[in-house]
Amino acid sequence: MGPFKVESLGKRKYMLTFVENTTRYAEVNFLYKTSDTTCFIKAFYEMVKTSTERYPHSFITDQGGEYVHKELETYFKSNGI
């Protein structure tokens, strides 16, 4: 989501949410810019993989530009997503 008219205390204008379907664990991340999305997706994937000893098989998005690009597509393919 974003950009918000009012920045957060950390000067961030965007928000990214994750929900892990098995455990229903939810996480909210605040971003400076939408291009930070890939870094947070990779970190979330690793956190789920480490904490549940399973890895995500799918990733559902709204098909926004921050999710549909070559770097993320390559990362998903290499991890079986």
LUMVEX-186768 format. One record per residue: x, y, z of N, C-alpha, C in turn. Coordinates in steps of 0.05 Angstrom, whole numbers. Layout:
<rs>
+--------+--------+--------+--------+--------+--------+--------+--------+--------+
|    n.X |    n.Y |    n.Z |   ca.X |   ca.Y |   ca.Z |    c.X |    c.Y |    c.Z |
+--------+--------+--------+--------+--------+--------+--------+--------+--------+
|      X |      Y |      Z |      X |      Y |      Z |      X |      Y |      Z |
...
+--------+--------+--------+--------+--------+--------+--------+--------+--------+
</rs>
This chain:
<rs>
+--------+--------+--------+--------+--------+--------+--------+--------+--------+
|    n.X |    n.Y |    n.Z |   ca.X |   ca.Y |   ca.Z |    c.X |    c.Y |    c.Z |
+--------+--------+--------+--------+--------+--------+--------+--------+--------+
|     17 |    -23 |      0 |      0 |      0 |      0 |     18 |     25 |      0 |
|      7 |     46 |    -11 |     21 |     71 |    -10 |     23 |     84 |    -38 |
|     34 |    107 |    -39 |     47 |    122 |    -18 |     26 |    135 |      0 |
|     32 |    136 |     26 |     14 |    149 |     45 |     21 |    179 |     45 |
|      1 |    195 |     50 |      5 |    224 |     52 |     23 |    232 |     75 |
|     19 |    217 |     98 |     35 |    222 |    122 |     55 |    200 |    125 |
|     80 |    207 |    128 |    101 |    186 |    132 |     99 |    175 |    160 |
|    110 |    151 |    164 |    112 |    139 |    191 |    134 |    154 |    206 |
|    137 |    147 |    231 |    158 |    159 |    248 |    186 |    153 |    236 |
|    189 |    131 |    222 |    214 |    123 |    209 |    216 |    134 |    181 |
|    199 |    153 |    173 |    199 |    166 |    147 |    192 |    147 |    124 |
|    176 |    127 |    130 |    169 |    107 |    109 |    141 |    114 |     99 |
|    137 |    109 |     73 |    112 |    117 |     60 |     96 |     93 |     49 |
|    107 |     69 |     50 |     93 |     46 |     39 |     91 |     24 |     60 |
|     72 |      6 |     55 |     67 |    -16 |     74 |     64 |    -42 |     58 |
|     76 |    -64 |     69 |     75 |    -90 |     56 |     66 |   -110 |     77 |
|     46 |   -126 |     71 |     36 |   -146 |     90 |     40 |   -174 |     79 |
|     46 |   -193 |     98 |     48 |   -221 |     91 |     30 |   -236 |    110 |
|     17 |   -258 |     99 |      2 |   -276 |    116 |     10 |   -305 |    107 |
|     20 |   -320 |    126 |     28 |   -348 |    121 |      3 |   -364 |    126 |
|     -7 |   -378 |    105 |    -33 |   -391 |    106 |    -35 |   -414 |    126 |
|    -14 |   -429 |    130 |    -15 |   -453 |    148 |    -19 |   -444 |    177 |
|     -3 |   -426 |    186 |     -4 |   -417 |    214 |    -20 |   -392 |    218 |
|    -27 |   -378 |    196 |    -41 |   -352 |    197 |    -24 |   -331 |    210 |
|      3 |   -335 |    210 |     21 |   -314 |    220 |     20 |   -291 |    201 |
|     17 |   -267 |    212 |     16 |   -243 |    195 |     39 |   -224 |    203 |
|     48 |   -210 |    183 |     71 |   -191 |    188 |     66 |   -166 |    171 |
|     71 |   -143 |    183 |     69 |   -118 |    169 |     97 |   -105 |    168 |
|    104 |    -96 |    144 |    130 |    -83 |    140 |    126 |    -56 |    128 |
|    141 |    -36 |    138 |    139 |     -9 |    127 |    164 |     -4 |    110 |
|    160 |      6 |     86 |    181 |     10 |     66 |    186 |     39 |     59 |
|    211 |     45 |     52 |    217 |     72 |     42 |    207 |     75 |     14 |
|    211 |     54 |     -2 |    203 |     54 |    -30 |    194 |     26 |    -39 |
|    179 |     24 |    -59 |    168 |     -2 |    -68 |    189 |    -21 |    -77 |
|    212 |    -11 |    -86 |    233 |    -29 |    -95 |    246 |    -44 |    -71 |
|    240 |    -37 |    -47 |    249 |    -53 |    -23 |    233 |    -79 |    -20 |
|    212 |    -83 |    -35 |    195 |   -106 |    -32 |    210 |   -132 |    -35 |
|    227 |   -135 |    -54 |    241 |   -160 |    -59 |    257 |   -168 |    -35 |
|    271 |   -150 |    -22 |    287 |   -156 |      2 |    269 |   -168 |     24 |
|    246 |   -156 |     28 |    228 |   -165 |     49 |    215 |   -192 |     42 |
|    209 |   -196 |     17 |    198 |   -222 |      9 |    219 |   -245 |     14 |
|    243 |   -240 |      7 |    264 |   -260 |     11 |    268 |   -266 |     41 |
|    268 |   -245 |     57 |    271 |   -248 |     86 |    247 |   -263 |     98 |
|    223 |   -257 |     89 |    199 |   -271 |     98 |    200 |   -301 |     91 |
|    208 |   -307 |     66 |    211 |   -334 |     57 |    230 |   -350 |     75 |
|    253 |   -338 |     81 |    273 |   -351 |     98 |    263 |   -355 |    126 |
|    248 |   -335 |    137 |    237 |   -337 |    164 |    217 |   -360 |    165 |
|    199 |   -363 |    146 |    179 |   -384 |    146 |    193 |   -411 |    143 |
|    212 |   -413 |    125 |    227 |   -438 |    121 |    242 |   -446 |    147 |
|    254 |   -428 |    161 |    269 |   -434 |    185 |    250 |   -441 |    208 |
|    229 |   -426 |    212 |    212 |   -430 |    235 |    193 |   -454 |    233 |
|    185 |   -461 |    208 |    166 |   -483 |    205 |    179 |   -508 |    193 |
|    204 |   -506 |    185 |    219 |   -527 |    172 |    205 |   -537 |    147 |
|    189 |   -519 |    135 |    176 |   -523 |    110 |    180 |   -498 |     93 |
|    177 |   -500 |     68 |    180 |   -476 |     52 |    154 |   -469 |     37 |
|    149 |   -444 |     32 |    125 |   -436 |     17 |    126 |   -447 |    -11 |
|    103 |   -457 |    -20 |    100 |   -468 |    -47 |     88 |   -448 |    -66 |
|     75 |   -427 |    -55 |     63 |   -407 |    -73 |     64 |   -380 |    -60 |
|     60 |   -360 |    -76 |     61 |   -333 |    -67 |     40 |   -318 |    -82 |
|     20 |   -308 |    -69 |     -3 |   -295 |    -82 |      0 |   -264 |    -79 |
|     -2 |   -250 |   -101 |      1 |   -221 |   -101 |    -22 |   -208 |   -118 |
|    -21 |   -182 |   -118 |    -41 |   -167 |   -135 |    -29 |   -162 |   -163 |
|     -6 |   -174 |   -169 |      7 |   -171 |   -195 |     18 |   -143 |   -200 |
|     23 |   -129 |   -178 |     35 |   -102 |   -180 |     63 |   -104 |   -191 |
|     73 |    -82 |   -201 |    100 |    -81 |   -213 |    122 |    -88 |   -193 |
|    118 |    -84 |   -167 |    138 |    -91 |   -148 |    141 |   -121 |   -144 |
|    122 |   -136 |   -154 |    122 |   -165 |   -152 |    129 |   -179 |   -178 |
|    126 |   -166 |   -200 |    129 |   -179 |   -226 |    154 |   -167 |   -239 |
|    177 |   -179 |   -234 |    201 |   -171 |   -247 |    221 |   -194 |   -247 |
|    241 |   -192 |   -263 |    260 |   -214 |   -268 |    274 |   -225 |   -243 |
|    283 |   -207 |   -225 |    298 |   -216 |   -202 |    280 |   -234 |   -184 |
|    256 |   -225 |   -179 |    238 |   -240 |   -162 |    229 |   -266 |   -175 |
|    224 |   -265 |   -201 |    216 |   -289 |   -216 |    239 |   -310 |   -215 |
|    263 |   -301 |   -218 |    286 |   -320 |   -216 |    288 |   -331 |   -188 |
|    285 |   -315 |   -168 |    286 |   -324 |   -140 |    264 |   -345 |   -134 |
|    239 |   -340 |   -143 |    218 |   -358 |   -139 |    223 |   -385 |   -153 |
|    232 |   -384 |   -178 |    238 |   -409 |   -193 |    260 |   -425 |   -179 |
|    281 |   -412 |   -169 |    303 |   -426 |   -157 |    295 |   -438 |   -130 |
|    273 |   -429 |   -118 |    264 |   -439 |    -92 |    238 |   -456 |    -95 |
|    230 |   -462 |   -120 |    207 |   -479 |   -124 |    180 |   -466 |   -118 |
|    179 |   -440 |   -121 |    154 |   -426 |   -116 |    141 |   -420 |   -143 |
+--------+--------+--------+--------+--------+--------+--------+--------+--------+
</rs>
